[in-house]
């Protein structure tokens, strides 16, 4: 049985995991091609996909501050 409060964090965690999958794919592509461009693009995507998780954890603090 799922907890009712686990649903809001499911999407940010999926995006975070997708970012790390992109990072691993970029690392493999960098190894296969010898170019650093795939790793740079994957690292950028990973960083952007981490933002929703960070916002999720910062939201309670922002609500308390108001």
NUTOR-189455 format. One record per residue: residue in one letter; y negated, z negated, x of N, C-alpha, C, CB in turn; chain. Coordinates in Angstrom, 3 decimals, always signed. Glycine has a CB too. Layout:
<site><aa>a</aa><n_y>Y</n_y><n_z>Z</n_z><n_x>X</n_x><ca_y>Y</ca_y><ca_z>Z</ca_z><ca_x>X</ca_x><c_y>Y</c_y><c_z>Z</c_z><c_x>X</c_x><cb_y>Y</cb_y><cb_z>Z</cb_z><cb_x>X</cb_x><ch>A</ch></site>
...
***
This chain:
<site><aa>x</aa><n_y>+1.182</n_y><n_z>+0.000</n_z><n_x>+0.842</n_x><ca_y>+0.000</ca_y><ca_z>+0.000</ca_z><ca_x>+0.000</ca_x><c_y>-1.245</c_y><c_z>+0.000</c_z><c_x>+0.887</c_x><cb_y>+0.002</cb_y><cb_z>-1.222</cb_z><cb_x>-0.958</cb_x><ch>A</ch></site>
<site><aa>x</aa><n_y>-2.167</n_y><n_z>+0.898</n_z><n_x>+0.569</n_x><ca_y>-3.387</ca_y><ca_z>+0.992</ca_z><ca_x>+1.368</ca_x><c_y>-4.412</c_y><c_z>-0.032</c_z><c_x>+0.930</c_x><cb_y>-3.978</cb_y><cb_z>+2.388</cb_z><cb_x>+1.274</cb_x><ch>A</ch></site>
<site><aa>x</aa><n_y>-5.188</n_y><n_z>-0.466</n_z><n_x>+1.903</n_x><ca_y>-6.309</ca_y><ca_z>-1.343</ca_z><ca_x>+1.578</ca_x><c_y>-7.423</c_y><c_z>-0.503</c_z><c_x>+0.979</c_x><cb_y>-6.809</cb_y><cb_z>-2.115</cb_z><cb_x>+2.835</cb_x><ch>A</ch></site>
<site><aa>x</aa><n_y>-8.145</n_y><n_z>-1.029</n_z><n_x>+0.010</n_x><ca_y>-9.218</ca_y><ca_z>-0.238</ca_z><ca_x>-0.616</ca_x><c_y>-10.373</c_y><c_z>+0.064</c_z><c_x>+0.333</c_x><cb_y>-9.750</cb_y><cb_z>-0.968</cb_z><cb_x>-1.829</cb_x><ch>A</ch></site>
<site><aa>x</aa><n_y>-10.587</n_y><n_z>-0.769</n_z><n_x>+1.344</n_x><ca_y>-11.704</ca_y><ca_z>-0.523</ca_z><ca_x>+2.247</ca_x><c_y>-11.325</c_y><c_z>+0.366</c_z><c_x>+3.427</c_x><cb_y>-12.245</cb_y><cb_z>-1.832</cb_z><cb_x>+2.756</cb_x><ch>A</ch></site>
<site><aa>x</aa><n_y>-10.072</n_y><n_z>+0.850</n_z><n_x>+3.495</n_x><ca_y>-9.662</ca_y><ca_z>+1.701</ca_z><ca_x>+4.613</ca_x><c_y>-10.064</c_y><c_z>+3.156</c_z><c_x>+4.398</c_x><cb_y>-8.157</cb_y><cb_z>+1.608</cb_z><cb_x>+4.817</cb_x><ch>A</ch></site>
<site><aa>x</aa><n_y>-10.386</n_y><n_z>+3.548</n_z><n_x>+3.190</n_x><ca_y>-10.717</ca_y><ca_z>+4.940</ca_z><ca_x>+2.900</ca_x><c_y>-11.993</c_y><c_z>+5.426</c_z><c_x>+3.588</c_x><cb_y>-10.854</cb_y><cb_z>+5.119</cb_z><cb_x>+1.422</cb_x><ch>A</ch></site>
<site><aa>x</aa><n_y>-13.089</n_y><n_z>+4.661</n_z><n_x>+3.616</n_x><ca_y>-14.312</ca_y><ca_z>+5.180</ca_z><ca_x>+4.232</ca_x><c_y>-14.169</c_y><c_z>+5.487</c_z><c_x>+5.726</c_x><cb_y>-15.426</cb_y><cb_z>+4.193</cb_z><cb_x>+4.036</cb_x><ch>A</ch></site>
<site><aa>x</aa><n_y>-13.251</n_y><n_z>+4.837</n_z><n_x>+6.418</n_x><ca_y>-13.116</ca_y><ca_z>+5.073</ca_z><ca_x>+7.853</ca_x><c_y>-12.121</c_y><c_z>+6.195</c_z><c_x>+8.152</c_x><cb_y>-12.680</cb_y><cb_z>+3.792</cb_z><cb_x>+8.554</cb_x><ch>A</ch></site>
<site><aa>x</aa><n_y>-11.385</n_y><n_z>+6.661</n_z><n_x>+7.155</n_x><ca_y>-10.360</ca_y><ca_z>+7.678</ca_z><ca_x>+7.402</ca_x><c_y>-10.968</c_y><c_z>+8.981</c_z><c_x>+7.928</c_x><cb_y>-9.573</cb_y><cb_z>+7.953</cb_z><cb_x>+6.119</cb_x><ch>A</ch></site>
<site><aa>x</aa><n_y>-12.031</n_y><n_z>+9.463</n_z><n_x>+7.325</n_x><ca_y>-12.629</ca_y><ca_z>+10.723</ca_z><ca_x>+7.769</ca_x><c_y>-13.228</c_y><c_z>+10.624</c_z><c_x>+9.175</c_x><cb_y>-13.704</cb_y><cb_z>+11.158</cb_z><cb_x>+6.787</cb_x><ch>A</ch></site>
<site><aa>x</aa><n_y>-14.013</n_y><n_z>+9.577</n_z><n_x>+9.494</n_x><ca_y>-14.509</ca_y><ca_z>+9.481</ca_z><ca_x>+10.867</ca_x><c_y>-13.397</c_y><c_z>+9.389</c_z><c_x>+11.908</c_x><cb_y>-15.406</cb_y><cb_z>+8.286</cb_z><cb_x>+10.996</cb_x><ch>A</ch></site>
<site><aa>x</aa><n_y>-12.296</n_y><n_z>+8.715</n_z><n_x>+11.569</n_x><ca_y>-11.186</ca_y><ca_z>+8.624</ca_z><ca_x>+12.527</ca_x><c_y>-10.500</c_y><c_z>+9.972</c_z><c_x>+12.710</c_x><cb_y>-10.164</cb_y><cb_z>+7.580</cb_z><cb_x>+12.063</cb_x><ch>A</ch></site>
<site><aa>x</aa><n_y>-10.386</n_y><n_z>+10.744</n_z><n_x>+11.633</n_x><ca_y>-9.793</ca_y><ca_z>+12.079</ca_z><ca_x>+11.748</ca_x><c_y>-10.673</c_y><c_z>+12.985</c_z><c_x>+12.610</c_x><cb_y>-9.590</cb_y><cb_z>+12.705</cb_z><cb_x>+10.349</cb_x><ch>A</ch></site>
<site><aa>x</aa><n_y>-11.980</n_y><n_z>+12.888</n_z><n_x>+12.432</n_x><ca_y>-12.889</ca_y><ca_z>+13.688</ca_z><ca_x>+13.248</ca_x><c_y>-12.828</c_y><c_z>+13.263</c_z><c_x>+14.711</c_x><cb_y>-14.321</cb_y><cb_z>+13.569</cb_z><cb_x>+12.724</cb_x><ch>A</ch></site>
<site><aa>x</aa><n_y>-12.732</n_y><n_z>+11.961</n_z><n_x>+14.957</n_x><ca_y>-12.618</ca_y><ca_z>+11.439</ca_z><ca_x>+16.318</ca_x><c_y>-11.342</c_y><c_z>+11.962</c_z><c_x>+16.977</c_x><cb_y>-12.628</cb_y><cb_z>+9.893</cb_z><cb_x>+16.312</cb_x><ch>A</ch></site>
<site><aa>x</aa><n_y>-10.241</n_y><n_z>+11.937</n_z><n_x>+16.227</n_x><ca_y>-8.970</ca_y><ca_z>+12.441</ca_z><ca_x>+16.755</ca_x><c_y>-9.053</c_y><c_z>+13.947</c_z><c_x>+17.010</c_x><cb_y>-7.816</cb_y><cb_z>+12.128</cb_z><cb_x>+15.776</cb_x><ch>A</ch></site>
<site><aa>x</aa><n_y>-9.706</n_y><n_z>+14.674</n_z><n_x>+16.120</n_x><ca_y>-9.862</ca_y><ca_z>+16.114</ca_z><ca_x>+16.313</ca_x><c_y>-10.673</c_y><c_z>+16.409</c_z><c_x>+17.577</c_x><cb_y>-10.540</cb_y><cb_z>+16.750</cb_z><cb_x>+15.086</cb_x><ch>A</ch></site>
<site><aa>x</aa><n_y>-11.648</n_y><n_z>+15.574</n_z><n_x>+17.855</n_x><ca_y>-12.432</ca_y><ca_z>+15.742</ca_z><ca_x>+19.078</ca_x><c_y>-11.591</c_y><c_z>+15.557</c_z><c_x>+20.323</c_x><cb_y>-13.587</cb_y><cb_z>+14.769</cb_z><cb_x>+19.097</cb_x><ch>A</ch></site>
<site><aa>x</aa><n_y>-10.688</n_y><n_z>+14.601</n_z><n_x>+20.276</n_x><ca_y>-9.824</ca_y><ca_z>+14.378</ca_z><ca_x>+21.438</ca_x><c_y>-8.776</c_y><c_z>+15.479</c_z><c_x>+21.573</c_x><cb_y>-9.137</cb_y><cb_z>+13.016</cb_z><cb_x>+21.334</cb_x><ch>A</ch></site>
<site><aa>x</aa><n_y>-8.337</n_y><n_z>+16.029</n_z><n_x>+20.457</n_x><ca_y>-7.434</ca_y><ca_z>+17.182</ca_z><ca_x>+20.522</ca_x><c_y>-8.171</c_y><c_z>+18.368</c_z><c_x>+21.156</c_x><cb_y>-6.904</cb_y><cb_z>+17.557</cb_z><cb_x>+19.097</cb_x><ch>A</ch></site>
<site><aa>x</aa><n_y>-9.419</n_y><n_z>+18.558</n_z><n_x>+20.773</n_x><ca_y>-10.220</ca_y><ca_z>+19.627</ca_z><ca_x>+21.377</ca_x><c_y>-10.400</c_y><c_z>+19.389</c_z><c_x>+22.872</c_x><cb_y>-11.594</cb_y><cb_z>+19.728</cb_z><cb_x>+20.688</cb_x><ch>A</ch></site>
<site><aa>x</aa><n_y>-10.572</n_y><n_z>+18.150</n_z><n_x>+23.257</n_x><ca_y>-10.718</ca_y><ca_z>+17.813</ca_z><ca_x>+24.671</ca_x><c_y>-9.454</c_y><c_z>+18.146</c_z><c_x>+25.457</c_x><cb_y>-11.055</cb_y><cb_z>+16.333</cb_z><cb_x>+24.829</cb_x><ch>A</ch></site>
<site><aa>x</aa><n_y>-8.299</n_y><n_z>+17.811</n_z><n_x>+24.895</n_x><ca_y>-7.039</ca_y><ca_z>+18.141</ca_z><ca_x>+25.557</ca_x><c_y>-6.835</c_y><c_z>+19.654</c_z><c_x>+25.628</c_x><cb_y>-5.865</cb_y><cb_z>+17.485</cb_z><cb_x>+24.823</cb_x><ch>A</ch></site>
<site><aa>x</aa><n_y>-7.186</n_y><n_z>+20.355</n_z><n_x>+24.566</n_x><ca_y>-7.074</ca_y><ca_z>+21.818</ca_z><ca_x>+24.578</ca_x><c_y>-8.016</c_y><c_z>+22.429</c_z><c_x>+25.611</c_x><cb_y>-7.377</cb_y><cb_z>+22.393</cb_z><cb_x>+23.182</cb_x><ch>A</ch></site>
<site><aa>x</aa><n_y>-9.203</n_y><n_z>+21.878</n_z><n_x>+25.715</n_x><ca_y>-10.151</ca_y><ca_z>+22.364</ca_z><ca_x>+26.720</ca_x><c_y>-9.668</c_y><c_z>+22.107</c_z><c_x>+28.131</c_x><cb_y>-11.501</cb_y><cb_z>+21.716</cb_z><cb_x>+26.522</cb_x><ch>A</ch></site>
<site><aa>x</aa><n_y>-9.041</n_y><n_z>+20.951</n_z><n_x>+28.347</n_x><ca_y>-8.506</ca_y><ca_z>+20.638</ca_z><ca_x>+29.669</ca_x><c_y>-7.366</c_y><c_z>+21.598</c_z><c_x>+30.026</c_x><cb_y>-8.014</cb_y><cb_z>+19.174</cb_z><cb_x>+29.720</cb_x><ch>A</ch></site>
<site><aa>x</aa><n_y>-6.501</n_y><n_z>+21.878</n_z><n_x>+29.055</n_x><ca_y>-5.414</ca_y><ca_z>+22.810</ca_z><ca_x>+29.315</ca_x><c_y>-5.949</c_y><c_z>+24.210</c_z><c_x>+29.599</c_x><cb_y>-4.450</cb_y><cb_z>+22.844</cb_z><cb_x>+28.134</cb_x><ch>A</ch></site>
<site><aa>x</aa><n_y>-6.935</n_y><n_z>+24.636</n_z><n_x>+28.811</n_x><ca_y>-7.517</ca_y><ca_z>+25.964</ca_z><ca_x>+29.013</ca_x><c_y>-8.223</c_y><c_z>+26.041</c_z><c_x>+30.362</c_x><cb_y>-8.500</cb_y><cb_z>+26.303</cb_z><cb_x>+27.877</cb_x><ch>A</ch></site>
<site><aa>x</aa><n_y>-8.869</n_y><n_z>+24.974</n_z><n_x>+30.766</n_x><ca_y>-9.520</ca_y><ca_z>+24.952</ca_z><ca_x>+32.071</ca_x><c_y>-8.478</c_y><c_z>+25.098</c_z><c_x>+33.176</c_x><cb_y>-10.328</cb_y><cb_z>+23.649</cb_z><cb_x>+32.257</cb_x><ch>A</ch></site>
<site><aa>x</aa><n_y>-7.367</n_y><n_z>+24.401</n_z><n_x>+33.013</n_x><ca_y>-6.297</ca_y><ca_z>+24.482</ca_z><ca_x>+34.006</ca_x><c_y>-5.707</c_y><c_z>+25.896</c_z><c_x>+34.045</c_x><cb_y>-5.192</cb_y><cb_z>+23.446</cb_z><cb_x>+33.694</cb_x><ch>A</ch></site>
<site><aa>x</aa><n_y>-5.534</n_y><n_z>+26.501</n_z><n_x>+32.865</n_x><ca_y>-4.907</ca_y><ca_z>+27.821</ca_z><ca_x>+32.796</ca_x><c_y>-5.818</c_y><c_z>+28.931</c_z><c_x>+33.307</c_x><cb_y>-4.496</cb_y><cb_z>+28.120</cb_z><cb_x>+31.376</cb_x><ch>A</ch></site>
<site><aa>x</aa><n_y>-7.116</n_y><n_z>+28.820</n_z><n_x>+33.056</n_x><ca_y>-8.031</ca_y><ca_z>+29.906</ca_z><ca_x>+33.414</ca_x><c_y>-8.806</c_y><c_z>+29.652</c_z><c_x>+34.703</c_x><cb_y>-9.000</cb_y><cb_z>+30.134</cb_z><cb_x>+32.294</cb_x><ch>A</ch></site>
<site><aa>x</aa><n_y>-8.951</n_y><n_z>+28.406</n_z><n_x>+35.083</n_x><ca_y>-9.739</ca_y><ca_z>+28.091</ca_z><ca_x>+36.260</ca_x><c_y>-11.233</c_y><c_z>+28.023</c_z><c_x>+35.981</c_x><cb_y>-9.477</cb_y><cb_z>+29.102</cb_z><cb_x>+37.323</cb_x><ch>A</ch></site>
<site><aa>x</aa><n_y>-11.626</n_y><n_z>+28.213</n_z><n_x>+34.738</n_x><ca_y>-13.037</ca_y><ca_z>+28.166</ca_z><ca_x>+34.359</ca_x><c_y>-13.366</c_y><c_z>+26.782</c_z><c_x>+33.799</c_x><cb_y>-13.370</cb_y><cb_z>+29.275</cb_z><cb_x>+33.319</cb_x><ch>A</ch></site>
<site><aa>x</aa><n_y>-14.561</n_y><n_z>+26.302</n_z><n_x>+34.093</n_x><ca_y>-14.970</ca_y><ca_z>+25.000</ca_z><ca_x>+33.582</ca_x><c_y>-15.624</c_y><c_z>+25.095</c_z><c_x>+32.199</c_x><cb_y>-15.927</cb_y><cb_z>+24.344</cb_z><cb_x>+34.558</cb_x><ch>A</ch></site>
<site><aa>x</aa><n_y>-15.901</n_y><n_z>+26.301</n_z><n_x>+31.734</n_x><ca_y>-16.555</ca_y><ca_z>+26.491</ca_z><ca_x>+30.447</ca_x><c_y>-15.746</c_y><c_z>+25.919</c_z><c_x>+29.272</c_x><cb_y>-16.803</cb_y><cb_z>+27.962</cb_z><cb_x>+30.223</cb_x><ch>A</ch></site>
<site><aa>x</aa><n_y>-14.430</n_y><n_z>+26.138</n_z><n_x>+29.187</n_x><ca_y>-13.684</ca_y><ca_z>+25.552</ca_z><ca_x>+28.060</ca_x><c_y>-13.750</c_y><c_z>+24.030</c_z><c_x>+28.033</c_x><cb_y>-12.234</cb_y><cb_z>+25.986</cb_z><cb_x>+28.118</cb_x><ch>A</ch></site>
<site><aa>x</aa><n_y>-13.716</n_y><n_z>+23.408</n_z><n_x>+29.188</n_x><ca_y>-13.782</ca_y><ca_z>+21.950</ca_z><ca_x>+29.240</ca_x><c_y>-15.167</c_y><c_z>+21.461</c_z><c_x>+28.837</c_x><cb_y>-13.428</cb_y><cb_z>+21.444</cb_z><cb_x>+30.645</cb_x><ch>A</ch></site>
<site><aa>x</aa><n_y>-16.194</n_y><n_z>+22.180</n_z><n_x>+29.233</n_x><ca_y>-17.554</ca_y><ca_z>+21.799</ca_z><ca_x>+28.852</ca_x><c_y>-17.745</c_y><c_z>+21.909</c_z><c_x>+27.342</c_x><cb_y>-18.583</cb_y><cb_z>+22.676</cb_z><cb_x>+29.582</cb_x><ch>A</ch></site>
<site><aa>x</aa><n_y>-17.247</n_y><n_z>+22.982</n_z><n_x>+26.757</n_x><ca_y>-17.359</ca_y><ca_z>+23.147</ca_z><ca_x>+25.310</ca_x><c_y>-16.552</c_y><c_z>+22.087</c_z><c_x>+24.564</c_x><cb_y>-16.894</cb_y><cb_z>+24.545</cb_z><cb_x>+24.900</cb_x><ch>A</ch></site>
<site><aa>x</aa><n_y>-15.350</n_y><n_z>+21.797</n_z><n_x>+25.058</n_x><ca_y>-14.507</ca_y><ca_z>+20.786</ca_z><ca_x>+24.418</ca_x><c_y>-15.118</c_y><c_z>+19.391</c_z><c_x>+24.537</c_x><cb_y>-13.107</cb_y><cb_z>+20.797</cb_z><cb_x>+25.036</cb_x><ch>A</ch></site>
<site><aa>x</aa><n_y>-15.698</n_y><n_z>+19.082</n_z><n_x>+25.684</n_x><ca_y>-16.331</ca_y><ca_z>+17.772</ca_z><ca_x>+25.855</ca_x><c_y>-17.531</c_y><c_z>+17.627</c_z><c_x>+24.929</c_x><cb_y>-16.763</cb_y><cb_z>+17.566</cb_z><cb_x>+27.315</cb_x><ch>A</ch></site>
<site><aa>x</aa><n_y>-18.272</n_y><n_z>+18.707</n_z><n_x>+24.760</n_x><ca_y>-19.403</ca_y><ca_z>+18.680</ca_z><ca_x>+23.843</ca_x><c_y>-18.937</c_y><c_z>+18.468</c_z><c_x>+22.408</c_x><cb_y>-20.208</cb_y><cb_z>+19.974</cb_z><cb_x>+23.950</cb_x><ch>A</ch></site>
<site><aa>x</aa><n_y>-17.891</n_y><n_z>+19.169</n_z><n_x>+22.014</n_x><ca_y>-17.340</ca_y><ca_z>+19.004</ca_z><ca_x>+20.664</ca_x><c_y>-16.815</c_y><c_z>+17.588</c_z><c_x>+20.460</c_x><cb_y>-16.216</cb_y><cb_z>+20.023</cb_z><cb_x>+20.411</cb_x><ch>A</ch></site>
<site><aa>x</aa><n_y>-16.163</n_y><n_z>+17.048</n_z><n_x>+21.472</n_x><ca_y>-15.634</ca_y><ca_z>+15.682</ca_z><ca_x>+21.376</ca_x><c_y>-16.768</c_y><c_z>+14.678</c_z><c_x>+21.174</c_x><cb_y>-14.826</cb_y><cb_z>+15.323</cb_z><cb_x>+22.643</cb_x><ch>A</ch></site>
<site><aa>x</aa><n_y>-17.831</n_y><n_z>+14.861</n_z><n_x>+21.906</n_x><ca_y>-18.977</ca_y><ca_z>+13.965</ca_z><ca_x>+21.762</ca_x><c_y>-19.592</c_y><c_z>+14.076</c_z><c_x>+20.370</c_x><cb_y>-20.032</cb_y><cb_z>+14.275</cb_z><cb_x>+22.829</cb_x><ch>A</ch></site>
<site><aa>x</aa><n_y>-19.738</n_y><n_z>+15.293</n_z><n_x>+19.872</n_x><ca_y>-20.319</ca_y><ca_z>+15.475</ca_z><ca_x>+18.538</ca_x><c_y>-19.410</c_y><c_z>+14.921</c_z><c_x>+17.448</c_x><cb_y>-20.594</cb_y><cb_z>+16.953</cb_z><cb_x>+18.278</cb_x><ch>A</ch></site>
<site><aa>x</aa><n_y>-18.098</n_y><n_z>+15.012</n_z><n_x>+17.627</n_x><ca_y>-17.170</ca_y><ca_z>+14.514</ca_z><ca_x>+16.617</ca_x><c_y>-16.998</c_y><c_z>+12.999</c_z><c_x>+16.690</c_x><cb_y>-15.822</cb_y><cb_z>+15.192</cb_z><cb_x>+16.772</cb_x><ch>A</ch></site>
<site><aa>x</aa><n_y>-17.542</n_y><n_z>+12.353</n_z><n_x>+17.710</n_x><ca_y>-17.512</ca_y><ca_z>+10.896</ca_z><ca_x>+17.813</ca_x><c_y>-18.657</c_y><c_z>+10.264</c_z><c_x>+17.015</c_x><cb_y>-17.592</cb_y><cb_z>+10.464</cb_z><cb_x>+19.286</cb_x><ch>A</ch></site>
<site><aa>x</aa><n_y>-19.712</n_y><n_z>+11.019</n_z><n_x>+16.756</n_x><ca_y>-20.901</ca_y><ca_z>+10.492</ca_z><ca_x>+16.084</ca_x><c_y>-20.597</c_y><c_z>+9.865</c_z><c_x>+14.717</c_x><cb_y>-21.915</cb_y><cb_z>+11.596</cb_z><cb_x>+15.913</cb_x><ch>A</ch></site>
<site><aa>x</aa><n_y>-19.783</n_y><n_z>+10.488</n_z><n_x>+13.844</n_x><ca_y>-19.518</ca_y><ca_z>+9.843</ca_z><ca_x>+12.553</ca_x><c_y>-18.854</c_y><c_z>+8.470</c_z><c_x>+12.678</c_x><cb_y>-18.646</cb_y><cb_z>+10.737</cb_z><cb_x>+11.713</cb_x><ch>A</ch></site>
<site><aa>x</aa><n_y>-17.998</n_y><n_z>+8.305</n_z><n_x>+13.680</n_x><ca_y>-17.352</ca_y><ca_z>+7.008</ca_z><ca_x>+13.875</ca_x><c_y>-18.363</c_y><c_z>+5.962</c_z><c_x>+14.337</c_x><cb_y>-16.209</cb_y><cb_z>+7.125</cb_z><cb_x>+14.894</cb_x><ch>A</ch></site>
<site><aa>x</aa><n_y>-19.240</n_y><n_z>+6.344</n_z><n_x>+15.239</n_x><ca_y>-20.277</ca_y><ca_z>+5.419</ca_z><ca_x>+15.706</ca_x><c_y>-21.199</c_y><c_z>+5.040</c_z><c_x>+14.553</c_x><cb_y>-21.091</cb_y><cb_z>+6.047</cb_z><cb_x>+16.863</cb_x><ch>A</ch></site>
<site><aa>x</aa><n_y>-21.585</n_y><n_z>+6.021</n_z><n_x>+13.737</n_x><ca_y>-22.437</ca_y><ca_z>+5.728</ca_z><ca_x>+12.580</ca_x><c_y>-21.742</c_y><c_z>+4.795</c_z><c_x>+11.598</c_x><cb_y>-22.835</cb_y><cb_z>+7.022</cb_z><cb_x>+11.871</cb_x><ch>A</ch></site>
<site><aa>x</aa><n_y>-20.427</n_y><n_z>+4.974</n_z><n_x>+11.431</n_x><ca_y>-19.673</ca_y><ca_z>+4.102</ca_z><ca_x>+10.525</ca_x><c_y>-19.723</c_y><c_z>+2.653</c_z><c_x>+10.993</c_x><cb_y>-18.216</cb_y><cb_z>+4.570</cb_z><cb_x>+10.420</cb_x><ch>A</ch></site>
<site><aa>x</aa><n_y>-19.589</n_y><n_z>+2.442</n_z><n_x>+12.301</n_x><ca_y>-19.605</ca_y><ca_z>+1.073</ca_z><ca_x>+12.816</ca_x><c_y>-21.003</c_y><c_z>+0.483</c_z><c_x>+12.875</c_x><cb_y>-18.989</cb_y><cb_z>+1.034</cb_z><cb_x>+14.186</cb_x><ch>A</ch></site>
<site><aa>x</aa><n_y>-22.023</n_y><n_z>+1.317</n_z><n_x>+12.973</n_x><ca_y>-23.399</ca_y><ca_z>+0.815</ca_z><ca_x>+13.020</ca_x><c_y>-24.009</c_y><c_z>+0.600</c_z><c_x>+11.624</c_x><cb_y>-24.265</cb_y><cb_z>+1.782</cb_z><cb_x>+13.806</cb_x><ch>A</ch></site>
<site><aa>x</aa><n_y>-23.397</n_y><n_z>+1.166</n_z><n_x>+10.597</n_x><ca_y>-23.942</ca_y><ca_z>+1.069</ca_z><ca_x>+9.237</ca_x><c_y>-24.073</c_y><c_z>-0.378</c_z><c_x>+8.739</c_x><cb_y>-23.062</cb_y><cb_z>+1.849</cb_z><cb_x>+8.282</cb_x><ch>A</ch></site>
<site><aa>x</aa><n_y>-23.089</n_y><n_z>-1.263</n_z><n_x>+8.933</n_x><ca_y>-23.270</ca_y><ca_z>-2.649</ca_z><ca_x>+8.450</ca_x><c_y>-24.450</c_y><c_z>-3.359</c_z><c_x>+9.125</c_x><cb_y>-21.990</cb_y><cb_z>-3.455</cb_z><cb_x>+8.690</cb_x><ch>A</ch></site>
<site><aa>x</aa><n_y>-24.642</n_y><n_z>-3.117</n_z><n_x>+10.397</n_x><ca_y>-25.767</ca_y><ca_z>-3.736</ca_z><ca_x>+11.100</ca_x><c_y>-27.092</c_y><c_z>-3.208</c_z><c_x>+10.571</c_x><cb_y>-25.664</cb_y><cb_z>-3.483</cb_z><cb_x>+12.610</cb_x><ch>A</ch></site>
<site><aa>x</aa><n_y>-27.141</n_y><n_z>-1.925</n_z><n_x>+10.249</n_x><ca_y>-28.365</ca_y><ca_z>-1.338</ca_z><ca_x>+9.710</ca_x><c_y>-28.671</c_y><c_z>-1.891</c_z><c_x>+8.319</c_x><cb_y>-28.245</cb_y><cb_z>+0.188</cb_z><cb_x>+9.656</cb_x><ch>A</ch></site>
<site><aa>x</aa><n_y>-27.628</n_y><n_z>-2.119</n_z><n_x>+7.526</n_x><ca_y>-27.841</ca_y><ca_z>-2.697</ca_z><ca_x>+6.194</ca_x><c_y>-28.342</c_y><c_z>-4.134</c_z><c_x>+6.289</c_x><cb_y>-26.545</cb_y><cb_z>-2.648</cb_z><cb_x>+5.377</cb_x><ch>A</ch></site>
<site><aa>x</aa><n_y>-27.847</n_y><n_z>-4.888</n_z><n_x>+7.256</n_x><ca_y>-28.297</ca_y><ca_z>-6.280</ca_z><ca_x>+7.423</ca_x><c_y>-29.736</c_y><c_z>-6.346</c_z><c_x>+7.909</c_x><cb_y>-27.387</cb_y><cb_z>-7.022</cb_z><cb_x>+8.406</cb_x><ch>A</ch></site>
<site><aa>x</aa><n_y>-30.159</n_y><n_z>-5.340</n_z><n_x>+8.685</n_x><ca_y>-31.503</ca_y><ca_z>-5.352</ca_z><ca_x>+9.238</ca_x><c_y>-32.562</c_y><c_z>-5.090</c_z><c_x>+8.174</c_x><cb_y>-31.616</cb_y><cb_z>-4.327</cb_z><cb_x>+10.340</cb_x><ch>A</ch></site>
<site><aa>x</aa><n_y>-32.214</n_y><n_z>-4.381</n_z><n_x>+7.123</n_x><ca_y>-33.203</ca_y><ca_z>-4.018</ca_z><ca_x>+6.091</ca_x><c_y>-33.581</c_y><c_z>-5.177</c_z><c_x>+5.248</c_x><cb_y>-32.685</cb_y><cb_z>-2.925</cb_z><cb_x>+5.212</cb_x><ch>A</ch></site>
***
